[in-house]
Amino acid sequence: MTAPKFIEIDGKRYLWRDVVKLRQEQRLAAAKAQQPPLFELRDDCRPVSERTAAGRYREPSLFSFFGHGRSARALKQQHPQEREPES
């Protein structure tokens, strides 16, 4: 049995090879499509083992127990300590 030369869609006859060609063009266009990011992308500067939750669980760092992995500088910026008045 040979492949049909024509296909009927909504009462109209189309050449099968034209339908295949249009579909290939659609696939190529979809593969080239890019979606812009919704927010600024930043590089992750953490060590490789700390970039995923599984990595942080497998290899906890010394500082992960203090401040949930935040550095001392980040903690000071979030919660500045008030100085005691000098007498």
PyMOL Python script that loads the backbone (N, CA, C, O; Angstrom):
from pymol import cmd

cmd.read_pdbstr("""\
ATOM      1  N   MET A   1       0.841  -1.173   0.000  1.00  0.00           N
ATOM      2  CA  MET A   1       0.000   0.000   0.000  1.00  0.00           C
ATOM      3  C   MET A   1       0.890   1.242   0.000  1.00  0.00           C
ATOM      4  O   MET A   1       1.839   1.330   0.780  1.00  0.00           O
ATOM      5  N   THR A   2       0.589   2.176  -0.856  1.00  0.00           N
ATOM      6  CA  THR A   2       1.388   3.389  -0.972  1.00  0.00           C
ATOM      7  C   THR A   2       0.811   4.488  -0.084  1.00  0.00           C
ATOM      8  O   THR A   2      -0.361   4.461   0.291  1.00  0.00           O
ATOM      9  N   ALA A   3       1.666   5.450   0.239  1.00  0.00           N
ATOM     10  CA  ALA A   3       1.235   6.571   1.063  1.00  0.00           C
ATOM     11  C   ALA A   3       0.305   7.472   0.253  1.00  0.00           C
ATOM     12  O   ALA A   3       0.506   7.637  -0.951  1.00  0.00           O
ATOM     13  N   PRO A   4      -0.694   8.048   0.885  1.00  0.00           N
ATOM     14  CA  PRO A   4      -1.622   8.909   0.135  1.00  0.00           C
ATOM     15  C   PRO A   4      -0.923  10.200  -0.314  1.00  0.00           C
ATOM     16  O   PRO A   4      -0.069  10.732   0.394  1.00  0.00           O
ATOM     17  N   LYS A   5      -1.297  10.692  -1.496  1.00  0.00           N
ATOM     18  CA  LYS A   5      -0.721  11.941  -1.993  1.00  0.00           C
ATOM     19  C   LYS A   5      -1.468  13.144  -1.439  1.00  0.00           C
ATOM     20  O   LYS A   5      -0.899  14.227  -1.300  1.00  0.00           O
ATOM     21  N   PHE A   6      -2.726  12.953  -1.127  1.00  0.00           N
ATOM     22  CA  PHE A   6      -3.550  14.055  -0.649  1.00  0.00           C
ATOM     23  C   PHE A   6      -4.156  13.701   0.702  1.00  0.00           C
ATOM     24  O   PHE A   6      -4.331  12.531   1.042  1.00  0.00           O
ATOM     25  N   ILE A   7      -4.471  14.751   1.466  1.00  0.00           N
ATOM     26  CA  ILE A   7      -5.198  14.580   2.720  1.00  0.00           C
ATOM     27  C   ILE A   7      -6.312  15.614   2.726  1.00  0.00           C
ATOM     28  O   ILE A   7      -6.122  16.745   2.279  1.00  0.00           O
ATOM     29  N   GLU A   8      -7.456  15.230   3.227  1.00  0.00           N
ATOM     30  CA  GLU A   8      -8.600  16.134   3.243  1.00  0.00           C
ATOM     31  C   GLU A   8      -8.815  16.637   4.665  1.00  0.00           C
ATOM     32  O   GLU A   8      -9.016  15.857   5.596  1.00  0.00           O
ATOM     33  N   ILE A   9      -8.767  17.961   4.812  1.00  0.00           N
ATOM     34  CA  ILE A   9      -8.968  18.598   6.123  1.00  0.00           C
ATOM     35  C   ILE A   9     -10.041  19.657   5.948  1.00  0.00           C
ATOM     36  O   ILE A   9      -9.893  20.569   5.135  1.00  0.00           O
ATOM     37  N   ASP A  10     -11.115  19.539   6.702  1.00  0.00           N
ATOM     38  CA  ASP A  10     -12.250  20.470   6.636  1.00  0.00           C
ATOM     39  C   ASP A  10     -12.767  20.638   5.214  1.00  0.00           C
ATOM     40  O   ASP A  10     -13.107  21.746   4.801  1.00  0.00           O
ATOM     41  N   GLY A  11     -12.825  19.548   4.470  1.00  0.00           N
ATOM     42  CA  GLY A  11     -13.378  19.598   3.124  1.00  0.00           C
ATOM     43  C   GLY A  11     -12.412  20.114   2.069  1.00  0.00           C
ATOM     44  O   GLY A  11     -12.797  20.243   0.907  1.00  0.00           O
ATOM     45  N   LYS A  12     -11.168  20.414   2.435  1.00  0.00           N
ATOM     46  CA  LYS A  12     -10.174  20.895   1.472  1.00  0.00           C
ATOM     47  C   LYS A  12      -9.102  19.835   1.296  1.00  0.00           C
ATOM     48  O   LYS A  12      -8.716  19.159   2.250  1.00  0.00           O
ATOM     49  N   ARG A  13      -8.619  19.696   0.047  1.00  0.00           N
ATOM     50  CA  ARG A  13      -7.571  18.725  -0.232  1.00  0.00           C
ATOM     51  C   ARG A  13      -6.219  19.413  -0.185  1.00  0.00           C
ATOM     52  O   ARG A  13      -6.031  20.481  -0.768  1.00  0.00           O
ATOM     53  N   TYR A  14      -5.276  18.788   0.518  1.00  0.00           N
ATOM     54  CA  TYR A  14      -3.912  19.300   0.627  1.00  0.00           C
ATOM     55  C   TYR A  14      -2.950  18.203   0.183  1.00  0.00           C
ATOM     56  O   TYR A  14      -3.201  17.018   0.400  1.00  0.00           O
ATOM     57  N   LEU A  15      -1.848  18.611  -0.442  1.00  0.00           N
ATOM     58  CA  LEU A  15      -0.795  17.656  -0.755  1.00  0.00           C
ATOM     59  C   LEU A  15      -0.134  17.217   0.539  1.00  0.00           C
ATOM     60  O   LEU A  15       0.213  18.051   1.374  1.00  0.00           O
ATOM     61  N   TRP A  16       0.038  15.941   0.706  1.00  0.00           N
ATOM     62  CA  TRP A  16       0.630  15.406   1.920  1.00  0.00           C
ATOM     63  C   TRP A  16       2.044  15.938   2.131  1.00  0.00           C
ATOM     64  O   TRP A  16       2.413  16.259   3.261  1.00  0.00           O
ATOM     65  N   ARG A  17       2.849  16.039   1.064  1.00  0.00           N
ATOM     66  CA  ARG A  17       4.223  16.528   1.206  1.00  0.00           C
ATOM     67  C   ARG A  17       4.252  17.990   1.652  1.00  0.00           C
ATOM     68  O   ARG A  17       5.179  18.399   2.351  1.00  0.00           O
ATOM     69  N   ASP A  18       3.239  18.794   1.254  1.00  0.00           N
ATOM     70  CA  ASP A  18       3.175  20.183   1.714  1.00  0.00           C
ATOM     71  C   ASP A  18       2.860  20.247   3.209  1.00  0.00           C
ATOM     72  O   ASP A  18       3.398  21.085   3.932  1.00  0.00           O
ATOM     73  N   VAL A  19       1.990  19.357   3.656  1.00  0.00           N
ATOM     74  CA  VAL A  19       1.654  19.310   5.082  1.00  0.00           C
ATOM     75  C   VAL A  19       2.890  18.917   5.893  1.00  0.00           C
ATOM     76  O   VAL A  19       3.148  19.499   6.946  1.00  0.00           O
ATOM     77  N   VAL A  20       3.648  17.941   5.413  1.00  0.00           N
ATOM     78  CA  VAL A  20       4.859  17.500   6.104  1.00  0.00           C
ATOM     79  C   VAL A  20       5.890  18.626   6.132  1.00  0.00           C
ATOM     80  O   VAL A  20       6.550  18.845   7.147  1.00  0.00           O
ATOM     81  N   LYS A  21       6.026  19.342   5.006  1.00  0.00           N
ATOM     82  CA  LYS A  21       6.981  20.451   4.932  1.00  0.00           C
ATOM     83  C   LYS A  21       6.604  21.573   5.913  1.00  0.00           C
ATOM     84  O   LYS A  21       7.474  22.114   6.595  1.00  0.00           O
ATOM     85  N   LEU A  22       5.321  21.920   5.983  1.00  0.00           N
ATOM     86  CA  LEU A  22       4.868  22.946   6.927  1.00  0.00           C
ATOM     87  C   LEU A  22       5.127  22.529   8.372  1.00  0.00           C
ATOM     88  O   LEU A  22       5.525  23.343   9.206  1.00  0.00           O
ATOM     89  N   ARG A  23       4.893  21.248   8.652  1.00  0.00           N
ATOM     90  CA  ARG A  23       5.125  20.751  10.017  1.00  0.00           C
ATOM     91  C   ARG A  23       6.600  20.823  10.376  1.00  0.00           C
ATOM     92  O   ARG A  23       6.936  21.168  11.509  1.00  0.00           O
ATOM     93  N   GLN A  24       7.494  20.504   9.438  1.00  0.00           N
ATOM     94  CA  GLN A  24       8.929  20.608   9.699  1.00  0.00           C
ATOM     95  C   GLN A  24       9.336  22.050   9.969  1.00  0.00           C
ATOM     96  O   GLN A  24      10.164  22.309  10.843  1.00  0.00           O
ATOM     97  N   GLU A  25       8.757  22.997   9.221  1.00  0.00           N
ATOM     98  CA  GLU A  25       9.042  24.411   9.452  1.00  0.00           C
ATOM     99  C   GLU A  25       8.558  24.848  10.833  1.00  0.00           C
ATOM    100  O   GLU A  25       9.227  25.626  11.513  1.00  0.00           O
ATOM    101  N   GLN A  26       7.393  24.343  11.244  1.00  0.00           N
ATOM    102  CA  GLN A  26       6.889  24.666  12.579  1.00  0.00           C
ATOM    103  C   GLN A  26       7.826  24.144  13.664  1.00  0.00           C
ATOM    104  O   GLN A  26       8.099  24.843  14.639  1.00  0.00           O
ATOM    105  N   ARG A  27       8.316  22.924  13.496  1.00  0.00           N
ATOM    106  CA  ARG A  27       9.215  22.335  14.487  1.00  0.00           C
ATOM    107  C   ARG A  27      10.520  23.113  14.571  1.00  0.00           C
ATOM    108  O   ARG A  27      11.039  23.334  15.665  1.00  0.00           O
ATOM    109  N   LEU A  28      11.062  23.535  13.418  1.00  0.00           N
ATOM    110  CA  LEU A  28      12.299  24.322  13.426  1.00  0.00           C
ATOM    111  C   LEU A  28      12.086  25.677  14.095  1.00  0.00           C
ATOM    112  O   LEU A  28      12.938  26.140  14.853  1.00  0.00           O
ATOM    113  N   ALA A  29      10.952  26.308  13.814  1.00  0.00           N
ATOM    114  CA  ALA A  29      10.660  27.598  14.430  1.00  0.00           C
ATOM    115  C   ALA A  29      10.491  27.461  15.941  1.00  0.00           C
ATOM    116  O   ALA A  29      10.934  28.327  16.696  1.00  0.00           O
ATOM    117  N   ALA A  30       9.857  26.385  16.385  1.00  0.00           N
ATOM    118  CA  ALA A  30       9.663  26.167  17.824  1.00  0.00           C
ATOM    119  C   ALA A  30      10.989  25.889  18.518  1.00  0.00           C
ATOM    120  O   ALA A  30      11.185  26.283  19.667  1.00  0.00           O
ATOM    121  N   ALA A  31      11.905  25.208  17.819  1.00  0.00           N
ATOM    122  CA  ALA A  31      13.206  24.904  18.420  1.00  0.00           C
ATOM    123  C   ALA A  31      14.059  26.166  18.566  1.00  0.00           C
ATOM    124  O   ALA A  31      14.888  26.250  19.473  1.00  0.00           O
ATOM    125  N   LYS A  32      13.862  27.143  17.685  1.00  0.00           N
ATOM    126  CA  LYS A  32      14.645  28.382  17.735  1.00  0.00           C
ATOM    127  C   LYS A  32      14.046  29.421  18.685  1.00  0.00           C
ATOM    128  O   LYS A  32      14.712  30.399  19.024  1.00  0.00           O
ATOM    129  N   ALA A  33      12.816  29.225  19.111  1.00  0.00           N
ATOM    130  CA  ALA A  33      12.139  30.204  19.962  1.00  0.00           C
ATOM    131  C   ALA A  33      12.842  30.328  21.302  1.00  0.00           C
ATOM    132  O   ALA A  33      13.262  29.334  21.893  1.00  0.00           O
ATOM    133  N   GLN A  34      12.963  31.555  21.770  1.00  0.00           N
ATOM    134  CA  GLN A  34      13.581  31.817  23.068  1.00  0.00           C
ATOM    135  C   GLN A  34      12.613  32.625  23.912  1.00  0.00           C
ATOM    136  O   GLN A  34      11.945  33.536  23.423  1.00  0.00           O
ATOM    137  N   GLN A  35      12.552  32.275  25.180  1.00  0.00           N
ATOM    138  CA  GLN A  35      11.719  33.025  26.108  1.00  0.00           C
ATOM    139  C   GLN A  35      12.625  33.882  26.963  1.00  0.00           C
ATOM    140  O   GLN A  35      13.542  33.356  27.594  1.00  0.00           O
ATOM    141  N   PRO A  36      12.401  35.191  27.006  1.00  0.00           N
ATOM    142  CA  PRO A  36      13.254  36.043  27.836  1.00  0.00           C
ATOM    143  C   PRO A  36      13.033  35.751  29.314  1.00  0.00           C
ATOM    144  O   PRO A  36      11.927  35.382  29.711  1.00  0.00           O
ATOM    145  N   PRO A  37      14.066  35.910  30.131  1.00  0.00           N
ATOM    146  CA  PRO A  37      13.902  35.651  31.569  1.00  0.00           C
ATOM    147  C   PRO A  37      12.992  36.688  32.214  1.00  0.00           C
ATOM    148  O   PRO A  37      12.923  37.834  31.769  1.00  0.00           O
ATOM    149  N   LEU A  38      12.307  36.276  33.252  1.00  0.00           N
ATOM    150  CA  LEU A  38      11.392  37.171  33.960  1.00  0.00           C
ATOM    151  C   LEU A  38      12.117  38.052  34.970  1.00  0.00           C
ATOM    152  O   LEU A  38      11.566  39.054  35.426  1.00  0.00           O
ATOM    153  N   PHE A  39      13.352  37.686  35.323  1.00  0.00           N
ATOM    154  CA  PHE A  39      14.116  38.439  36.304  1.00  0.00           C
ATOM    155  C   PHE A  39      15.591  38.317  35.952  1.00  0.00           C
ATOM    156  O   PHE A  39      15.973  37.486  35.127  1.00  0.00           O
ATOM    157  N   GLU A  40      16.405  39.134  36.568  1.00  0.00           N
ATOM    158  CA  GLU A  40      17.834  39.123  36.300  1.00  0.00           C
ATOM    159  C   GLU A  40      18.449  37.809  36.786  1.00  0.00           C
ATOM    160  O   GLU A  40      18.250  37.405  37.932  1.00  0.00           O
ATOM    161  N   LEU A  41      19.191  37.155  35.910  1.00  0.00           N
ATOM    162  CA  LEU A  41      19.846  35.908  36.271  1.00  0.00           C
ATOM    163  C   LEU A  41      21.187  36.218  36.922  1.00  0.00           C
ATOM    164  O   LEU A  41      21.955  37.040  36.422  1.00  0.00           O
ATOM    165  N   ARG A  42      21.456  35.571  38.014  1.00  0.00           N
ATOM    166  CA  ARG A  42      22.707  35.793  38.747  1.00  0.00           C
ATOM    167  C   ARG A  42      23.508  34.507  38.780  1.00  0.00           C
ATOM    168  O   ARG A  42      22.946  33.412  38.787  1.00  0.00           O
ATOM    169  N   ASP A  43      24.829  34.647  38.801  1.00  0.00           N
ATOM    170  CA  ASP A  43      25.692  33.480  38.920  1.00  0.00           C
ATOM    171  C   ASP A  43      25.686  32.999  40.363  1.00  0.00           C
ATOM    172  O   ASP A  43      25.703  33.803  41.295  1.00  0.00           O
ATOM    173  N   ASP A  44      25.662  31.705  40.538  1.00  0.00           N
ATOM    174  CA  ASP A  44      25.694  31.105  41.868  1.00  0.00           C
ATOM    175  C   ASP A  44      27.150  30.973  42.289  1.00  0.00           C
ATOM    176  O   ASP A  44      27.893  30.174  41.718  1.00  0.00           O
ATOM    177  N   CYS A  45      27.561  31.751  43.283  1.00  0.00           N
ATOM    178  CA  CYS A  45      28.966  31.770  43.692  1.00  0.00           C
ATOM    179  C   CYS A  45      29.256  30.780  44.824  1.00  0.00           C
ATOM    180  O   CYS A  45      30.377  30.730  45.330  1.00  0.00           O
ATOM    181  N   ARG A  46      28.265  30.003  45.218  1.00  0.00           N
ATOM    182  CA  ARG A  46      28.488  29.029  46.280  1.00  0.00           C
ATOM    183  C   ARG A  46      29.338  27.870  45.766  1.00  0.00           C
ATOM    184  O   ARG A  46      29.383  27.621  44.561  1.00  0.00           O
ATOM    185  N   PRO A  47      30.008  27.163  46.666  1.00  0.00           N
ATOM    186  CA  PRO A  47      30.734  25.958  46.241  1.00  0.00           C
ATOM    187  C   PRO A  47      29.760  24.947  45.631  1.00  0.00           C
ATOM    188  O   PRO A  47      28.574  24.946  45.958  1.00  0.00           O
ATOM    189  N   VAL A  48      30.260  24.102  44.758  1.00  0.00           N
ATOM    190  CA  VAL A  48      29.419  23.150  44.032  1.00  0.00           C
ATOM    191  C   VAL A  48      28.598  22.290  44.982  1.00  0.00           C
ATOM    192  O   VAL A  48      27.433  22.012  44.700  1.00  0.00           O
ATOM    193  N   SER A  49      29.172  21.863  46.097  1.00  0.00           N
ATOM    194  CA  SER A  49      28.447  20.978  47.012  1.00  0.00           C
ATOM    195  C   SER A  49      27.312  21.695  47.741  1.00  0.00           C
ATOM    196  O   SER A  49      26.424  21.034  48.281  1.00  0.00           O
ATOM    197  N   GLU A  50      27.317  23.024  47.769  1.00  0.00           N
ATOM    198  CA  GLU A  50      26.276  23.763  48.486  1.00  0.00           C
ATOM    199  C   GLU A  50      25.191  24.315  47.569  1.00  0.00           C
ATOM    200  O   GLU A  50      24.302  25.025  48.039  1.00  0.00           O
ATOM    201  N   ARG A  51      25.239  24.007  46.278  1.00  0.00           N
ATOM    202  CA  ARG A  51      24.261  24.563  45.342  1.00  0.00           C
ATOM    203  C   ARG A  51      22.931  23.837  45.363  1.00  0.00           C
ATOM    204  O   ARG A  51      21.926  24.400  44.930  1.00  0.00           O
ATOM    205  N   THR A  52      22.890  22.614  45.849  1.00  0.00           N
ATOM    206  CA  THR A  52      21.639  21.870  45.932  1.00  0.00           C
ATOM    207  C   THR A  52      21.381  21.466  47.371  1.00  0.00           C
ATOM    208  O   THR A  52      22.303  21.408  48.186  1.00  0.00           O
ATOM    209  N   ALA A  53      20.129  21.188  47.678  1.00  0.00           N
ATOM    210  CA  ALA A  53      19.780  20.760  49.027  1.00  0.00           C
ATOM    211  C   ALA A  53      20.439  19.430  49.356  1.00  0.00           C
ATOM    212  O   ALA A  53      20.884  19.210  50.482  1.00  0.00           O
ATOM    213  N   ALA A  54      20.498  18.544  48.367  1.00  0.00           N
ATOM    214  CA  ALA A  54      21.123  17.242  48.592  1.00  0.00           C
ATOM    215  C   ALA A  54      22.611  17.404  48.896  1.00  0.00           C
ATOM    216  O   ALA A  54      23.153  16.705  49.753  1.00  0.00           O
ATOM    217  N   GLY A  55      23.267  18.323  48.196  1.00  0.00           N
ATOM    218  CA  GLY A  55      24.683  18.564  48.442  1.00  0.00           C
ATOM    219  C   GLY A  55      24.925  19.151  49.822  1.00  0.00           C
ATOM    220  O   GLY A  55      25.886  18.784  50.499  1.00  0.00           O
ATOM    221  N   ARG A  56      24.051  20.065  50.242  1.00  0.00           N
ATOM    222  CA  ARG A  56      24.205  20.658  51.580  1.00  0.00           C
ATOM    223  C   ARG A  56      23.964  19.612  52.662  1.00  0.00           C
ATOM    224  O   ARG A  56      24.575  19.676  53.729  1.00  0.00           O
ATOM    225  N   TYR A  57      23.086  18.654  52.404  1.00  0.00           N
ATOM    226  CA  TYR A  57      22.822  17.597  53.372  1.00  0.00           C
ATOM    227  C   TYR A  57      24.009  16.628  53.443  1.00  0.00           C
ATOM    228  O   TYR A  57      24.427  16.218  54.526  1.00  0.00           O
ATOM    229  N   ARG A  58      24.546  16.268  52.257  1.00  0.00           N
ATOM    230  CA  ARG A  58      25.656  15.314  52.213  1.00  0.00           C
ATOM    231  C   ARG A  58      26.935  15.897  52.808  1.00  0.00           C
ATOM    232  O   ARG A  58      27.666  15.202  53.513  1.00  0.00           O
ATOM    233  N   GLU A  59      27.204  17.162  52.526  1.00  0.00           N
ATOM    234  CA  GLU A  59      28.449  17.777  52.981  1.00  0.00           C
ATOM    235  C   GLU A  59      28.159  19.088  53.703  1.00  0.00           C
ATOM    236  O   GLU A  59      28.370  20.159  53.134  1.00  0.00           O
ATOM    237  N   PRO A  60      27.681  19.028  54.938  1.00  0.00           N
ATOM    238  CA  PRO A  60      27.429  20.291  55.654  1.00  0.00           C
ATOM    239  C   PRO A  60      28.742  21.009  55.931  1.00  0.00           C
ATOM    240  O   PRO A  60      29.743  20.381  56.277  1.00  0.00           O
ATOM    241  N   SER A  61      28.729  22.308  55.778  1.00  0.00           N
ATOM    242  CA  SER A  61      29.947  23.072  56.032  1.00  0.00           C
ATOM    243  C   SER A  61      29.994  23.497  57.497  1.00  0.00           C
ATOM    244  O   SER A  61      29.003  23.388  58.219  1.00  0.00           O
ATOM    245  N   LEU A  62      31.119  23.966  57.911  1.00  0.00           N
ATOM    246  CA  LEU A  62      31.313  24.386  59.289  1.00  0.00           C
ATOM    247  C   LEU A  62      30.379  25.531  59.644  1.00  0.00           C
ATOM    248  O   LEU A  62      29.873  25.601  60.764  1.00  0.00           O
ATOM    249  N   PHE A  63      30.148  26.437  58.685  1.00  0.00           N
ATOM    250  CA  PHE A  63      29.350  27.626  58.958  1.00  0.00           C
ATOM    251  C   PHE A  63      27.852  27.403  58.750  1.00  0.00           C
ATOM    252  O   PHE A  63      27.063  28.310  59.015  1.00  0.00           O
ATOM    253  N   SER A  64      27.444  26.239  58.288  1.00  0.00           N
ATOM    254  CA  SER A  64      26.021  26.006  58.058  1.00  0.00           C
ATOM    255  C   SER A  64      25.245  25.888  59.371  1.00  0.00           C
ATOM    256  O   SER A  64      24.025  26.050  59.379  1.00  0.00           O
ATOM    257  N   PHE A  65      25.929  25.610  60.472  1.00  0.00           N
ATOM    258  CA  PHE A  65      25.244  25.492  61.762  1.00  0.00           C
ATOM    259  C   PHE A  65      24.979  26.852  62.390  1.00  0.00           C
ATOM    260  O   PHE A  65      24.114  26.977  63.257  1.00  0.00           O
ATOM    261  N   PHE A  66      25.715  27.869  61.962  1.00  0.00           N
ATOM    262  CA  PHE A  66      25.541  29.218  62.496  1.00  0.00           C
ATOM    263  C   PHE A  66      24.840  30.065  61.452  1.00  0.00           C
ATOM    264  O   PHE A  66      25.411  30.341  60.397  1.00  0.00           O
ATOM    265  N   GLY A  67      23.634  30.473  61.720  1.00  0.00           N
ATOM    266  CA  GLY A  67      22.927  31.371  60.816  1.00  0.00           C
ATOM    267  C   GLY A  67      22.416  30.695  59.558  1.00  0.00           C
ATOM    268  O   GLY A  67      22.199  31.379  58.558  1.00  0.00           O
ATOM    269  N   HIS A  68      22.217  29.413  59.558  1.00  0.00           N
ATOM    270  CA  HIS A  68      21.645  28.672  58.441  1.00  0.00           C
ATOM    271  C   HIS A  68      22.423  28.886  57.153  1.00  0.00           C
ATOM    272  O   HIS A  68      21.832  29.064  56.088  1.00  0.00           O
ATOM    273  N   GLY A  69      23.743  28.869  57.249  1.00  0.00           N
ATOM    274  CA  GLY A  69      24.577  28.961  56.061  1.00  0.00           C
ATOM    275  C   GLY A  69      24.897  30.371  55.636  1.00  0.00           C
ATOM    276  O   GLY A  69      25.660  30.564  54.690  1.00  0.00           O
ATOM    277  N   ARG A  70      24.340  31.367  56.304  1.00  0.00           N
ATOM    278  CA  ARG A  70      24.630  32.751  55.934  1.00  0.00           C
ATOM    279  C   ARG A  70      25.951  33.181  56.551  1.00  0.00           C
ATOM    280  O   ARG A  70      26.331  32.717  57.626  1.00  0.00           O
ATOM    281  N   SER A  71      26.629  34.053  55.873  1.00  0.00           N
ATOM    282  CA  SER A  71      27.903  34.531  56.387  1.00  0.00           C
ATOM    283  C   SER A  71      27.660  35.520  57.521  1.00  0.00           C
ATOM    284  O   SER A  71      26.554  36.034  57.691  1.00  0.00           O
ATOM    285  N   ALA A  72      28.689  35.771  58.276  1.00  0.00           N
ATOM    286  CA  ALA A  72      28.574  36.711  59.398  1.00  0.00           C
ATOM    287  C   ALA A  72      28.252  38.107  58.889  1.00  0.00           C
ATOM    288  O   ALA A  72      27.496  38.841  59.526  1.00  0.00           O
ATOM    289  N   ARG A  73      28.819  38.478  57.747  1.00  0.00           N
ATOM    290  CA  ARG A  73      28.559  39.810  57.186  1.00  0.00           C
ATOM    291  C   ARG A  73      27.079  39.948  56.826  1.00  0.00           C
ATOM    292  O   ARG A  73      26.479  40.992  57.081  1.00  0.00           O
ATOM    293  N   ALA A  74      26.485  38.906  56.235  1.00  0.00           N
ATOM    294  CA  ALA A  74      25.077  38.959  55.865  1.00  0.00           C
ATOM    295  C   ALA A  74      24.197  39.060  57.105  1.00  0.00           C
ATOM    296  O   ALA A  74      23.186  39.764  57.099  1.00  0.00           O
ATOM    297  N   LEU A  75      24.581  38.358  58.167  1.00  0.00           N
ATOM    298  CA  LEU A  75      23.807  38.437  59.401  1.00  0.00           C
ATOM    299  C   LEU A  75      23.876  39.827  60.018  1.00  0.00           C
ATOM    300  O   LEU A  75      22.876  40.335  60.527  1.00  0.00           O
ATOM    301  N   LYS A  76      25.064  40.448  59.974  1.00  0.00           N
ATOM    302  CA  LYS A  76      25.200  41.796  60.535  1.00  0.00           C
ATOM    303  C   LYS A  76      24.383  42.800  59.734  1.00  0.00           C
ATOM    304  O   LYS A  76      23.825  43.736  60.306  1.00  0.00           O
ATOM    305  N   GLN A  77      24.303  42.621  58.425  1.00  0.00           N
ATOM    306  CA  GLN A  77      23.532  43.546  57.600  1.00  0.00           C
ATOM    307  C   GLN A  77      22.046  43.391  57.859  1.00  0.00           C
ATOM    308  O   GLN A  77      21.311  44.377  57.811  1.00  0.00           O
ATOM    309  N   GLN A  78      21.589  42.186  58.130  1.00  0.00           N
ATOM    310  CA  GLN A  78      20.177  41.974  58.394  1.00  0.00           C
ATOM    311  C   GLN A  78      19.786  42.391  59.806  1.00  0.00           C
ATOM    312  O   GLN A  78      18.700  42.935  60.010  1.00  0.00           O
ATOM    313  N   HIS A  79      20.665  42.140  60.795  1.00  0.00           N
ATOM    314  CA  HIS A  79      20.366  42.435  62.185  1.00  0.00           C
ATOM    315  C   HIS A  79      21.531  43.227  62.795  1.00  0.00           C
ATOM    316  O   HIS A  79      22.342  42.662  63.529  1.00  0.00           O
ATOM    317  N   PRO A  80      21.617  44.492  62.505  1.00  0.00           N
ATOM    318  CA  PRO A  80      22.740  45.249  63.079  1.00  0.00           C
ATOM    319  C   PRO A  80      22.595  45.326  64.602  1.00  0.00           C
ATOM    320  O   PRO A  80      21.514  45.602  65.124  1.00  0.00           O
ATOM    321  N   GLN A  81      23.687  45.080  65.289  1.00  0.00           N
ATOM    322  CA  GLN A  81      23.658  45.116  66.746  1.00  0.00           C
ATOM    323  C   GLN A  81      23.772  46.567  67.211  1.00  0.00           C
ATOM    324  O   GLN A  81      24.561  47.357  66.692  1.00  0.00           O
ATOM    325  N   GLU A  82      22.962  46.874  68.197  1.00  0.00           N
ATOM    326  CA  GLU A  82      23.034  48.232  68.742  1.00  0.00           C
ATOM    327  C   GLU A  82      24.228  48.321  69.702  1.00  0.00           C
ATOM    328  O   GLU A  82      24.490  47.419  70.499  1.00  0.00           O
ATOM    329  N   ARG A  83      24.914  49.414  69.591  1.00  0.00           N
ATOM    330  CA  ARG A  83      26.052  49.603  70.489  1.00  0.00           C
ATOM    331  C   ARG A  83      25.564  50.123  71.823  1.00  0.00           C
ATOM    332  O   ARG A  83      24.614  50.902  71.904  1.00  0.00           O
ATOM    333  N   GLU A  84      26.242  49.671  72.869  1.00  0.00           N
ATOM    334  CA  GLU A  84      25.898  50.161  74.197  1.00  0.00           C
ATOM    335  C   GLU A  84      26.447  51.568  74.365  1.00  0.00           C
ATOM    336  O   GLU A  84      27.555  51.859  73.915  1.00  0.00           O
ATOM    337  N   PRO A  85      25.697  52.430  74.999  1.00  0.00           N
ATOM    338  CA  PRO A  85      26.201  53.815  75.197  1.00  0.00           C
ATOM    339  C   PRO A  85      27.424  53.797  76.096  1.00  0.00           C
ATOM    340  O   PRO A  85      27.468  53.107  77.114  1.00  0.00           O
ATOM    341  N   GLU A  86      28.421  54.581  75.686  1.00  0.00           N
ATOM    342  CA  GLU A  86      29.647  54.644  76.471  1.00  0.00           C
ATOM    343  C   GLU A  86      29.447  55.555  77.679  1.00  0.00           C
ATOM    344  O   GLU A  86      28.790  56.591  77.573  1.00  0.00           O
ATOM    345  N   SER A  87      30.007  55.177  78.821  1.00  0.00           N
ATOM    346  CA  SER A  87      29.833  55.956  80.055  1.00  0.00           C
ATOM    347  C   SER A  87      30.969  56.892  80.236  1.00  0.00           C
ATOM    348  O   SER A  87      31.007  57.635  81.216  1.00  0.00           O
TER     349      SER A  87
END
""", "prot")
cmd.dss("prot")
cmd.show_as("cartoon", "prot")
cmd.util.cbc("prot")
cmd.orient("prot")
